[in-house]
Amino acid sequence: MAYLSIDKISMHFGGLVALEDVSIQVEPGEIVSIIGPNGAGKTTLFNVITGVYKPTSGSIHFENQPIHNKEPQEIVKAGIARTFQNIRLCKDMRVIENVLLGMHTHTDYHFWDAVFRTKKFKTIELEKHEEALRILTSIGLQDQIHNYATNLPYGAQRRLEISRAIATKAKIILLDEPAAGMNAFETDALLDFIMELKIQGFTIILIEHDMRLVMNISDRIYVIDHGKKIAEGLPKDIAKNPRVIEAYLGRKEENA
Ligand SMILES: Nc1ncnc2c1ncn2[C@@H]1O[C@H](COP(=O)(O)OP(=O)(O)OP(=O)(O)O)[C@@H](O)[C@H]1O
C-alpha cells in the first residue's frame, strides 16, 4: 500500500456529487499536484483527507493506518497538516506565537504543570521555543520572530502558515493554492521554497492553478474534473493530454 493511499473516495453533499470514486497514491518525498477547473472538487478532497468531511464512501490510509474515520486533530497528530486558500494566521499575534500554536497538538504537560509552572512545564516551553526558532530559521523568518504576522509581506505570511504546519510535526503538507495572489517574482520564490521542503524530506500535495508552478515542481499530477479523476501522470504527459486540455478549455468557454 502507498504511503498515503486514497481509494475510491466519494463525497456527496445532498444531491451534489463533489467527488466520485477518486483514487490517489502518494509516496514519501513526492510533490504531487492536484489540478482541475474551478469547482472540480480539489478543496473538498483536502477537506476529506484532513477529516473536515467524512467521505460518503471509500477509504484513506496513511502509513498503513486508516484515517478516513478520524477527527481532524487526530489526523494532524498522525502527521498530515495543511494550509488554506485564504491564509489563516492569527494576524494579531507575533510570528513565533503562530508557530508555537502549531505545536499545541504535541504538547506533553498537564494542566497543573502549567498552573504551577513546574520544572517539566518550563523545560517543555523552552524546548518548544527552540524548535520554533529552528523552524523559522529554516524558513528564512528568523529576523521576524517578534514581528506581528499582519506586518509580514504576503509571501512571508504564506511561509509562516507553512511553518505552523511544519510545527505540528507534519510529514505530509497539503498546500491549497499557495501561489494565489502572488506575482511572478513571489511565485518563483515559492517554487524554490517548496523544493527546499522536499529536500528537507517533506511530502507535498499541492492544489494550484498556476500551471507554470505546477509543471515545474510536480513529480506527478492528478487531474480532477466534475468530481472525477480524468488523468494522472508526469507533467510532460499531462500538459498534452487531450482530456485535460478539453476540461480547461471547455470550462473557459462556459465562463465566457
Ligand atoms: N460544504 C459543502 N456543501 C455543499 N457543497 C459543497 C461543499 N463544499 C464544496 N461543495 C461543492 O463541491 C463542489 C466542489 O467544490 P471544491 O471547492 O472542492 O472545488 P475546487 O476544485 O476546490 O474549486 P476551486 O478551484 O474554485 O477552489 C462545488 O460544486 C462546491 O460548491
The ligand as an SDF file (V2000), in Angstrom:
LIG
                    3D

 31 33  0  0  0  0  0  0  0  0999 V2000
  -19.8330   22.0030    2.3560 N   0  0  0  0  0  0  0  0  0  0  0  0
  -20.3400   21.9340    1.1320 C   0  0  0  0  0  0  0  0  0  0  0  0
  -21.6720   21.8240    0.9450 N   0  0  0  0  0  0  0  0  0  0  0  0
  -22.1880   21.7520   -0.3030 C   0  0  0  0  0  0  0  0  0  0  0  0
  -21.4700   21.7730   -1.4290 N   0  0  0  0  0  0  0  0  0  0  0  0
  -20.1320   21.8660   -1.3000 C   0  0  0  0  0  0  0  0  0  0  0  0
  -19.4930   21.9710   -0.0270 C   0  0  0  0  0  0  0  0  0  0  0  0
  -18.1610   22.0560   -0.2230 N   0  0  0  0  0  0  0  0  0  0  0  0
  -17.9690   22.0270   -1.5630 C   0  0  0  0  0  0  0  0  0  0  0  0
  -19.1480   21.9290   -2.2030 N   0  0  0  0  0  0  0  0  0  0  0  0
  -19.3500   21.8460   -3.6510 C   0  0  0  0  0  0  0  0  0  0  0  0
  -18.4950   20.8280   -4.1470 O   0  0  0  0  0  0  0  0  0  0  0  0
  -18.0050   21.1890   -5.4400 C   0  0  0  0  0  0  0  0  0  0  0  0
  -16.5080   21.1440   -5.4280 C   0  0  0  0  0  0  0  0  0  0  0  0
  -16.0200   22.2760   -4.6930 O   0  0  0  0  0  0  0  0  0  0  0  0
  -14.4880   22.4770   -4.3320 P   0  0  0  0  0  0  0  0  0  0  0  0
  -14.3670   23.7180   -3.5080 O   0  0  0  0  0  0  0  0  0  0  0  0
  -13.9440   21.2410   -3.7730 O   0  0  0  0  0  0  0  0  0  0  0  0
  -13.8460   22.7530   -5.7690 O   0  0  0  0  0  0  0  0  0  0  0  0
  -12.3660   23.2030   -6.1470 P   0  0  0  0  0  0  0  0  0  0  0  0
  -11.8990   22.2830   -7.2010 O   0  0  0  0  0  0  0  0  0  0  0  0
  -11.5310   23.3060   -4.9250 O   0  0  0  0  0  0  0  0  0  0  0  0
  -12.6240   24.6480   -6.7600 O   0  0  0  0  0  0  0  0  0  0  0  0
  -11.6810   25.9600   -6.8060 P   0  0  0  0  0  0  0  0  0  0  0  0
  -10.5580   25.6610   -7.7360 O   0  0  0  0  0  0  0  0  0  0  0  0
  -12.5880   27.0280   -7.3470 O   0  0  0  0  0  0  0  0  0  0  0  0
  -11.2270   26.2380   -5.3990 O   0  0  0  0  0  0  0  0  0  0  0  0
  -18.5830   22.5590   -5.7600 C   0  0  0  0  0  0  0  0  0  0  0  0
  -19.7510   22.3780   -6.5490 O   0  0  0  0  0  0  0  0  0  0  0  0
  -18.9250   23.1070   -4.4050 C   0  0  0  0  0  0  0  0  0  0  0  0
  -19.9750   24.0480   -4.4760 O   0  0  0  0  0  0  0  0  0  0  0  0
  1  2  1  0
  2  3  1  0
  2  7  2  0
  3  4  2  0
  4  5  1  0
  5  6  2  0
  6  7  1  0
  6 10  1  0
  7  8  1  0
  8  9  2  0
  9 10  1  0
 10 11  1  0
 11 12  1  0
 11 30  1  0
 12 13  1  0
 13 14  1  0
 13 28  1  0
 14 15  1  0
 15 16  1  0
 16 17  2  0
 16 18  1  0
 16 19  1  0
 19 20  1  0
 20 21  2  0
 20 22  1  0
 20 23  1  0
 23 24  1  0
 24 25  2  0
 24 26  1  0
 24 27  1  0
 28 29  1  0
 28 30  1  0
 30 31  1  0
M  END
$$$$
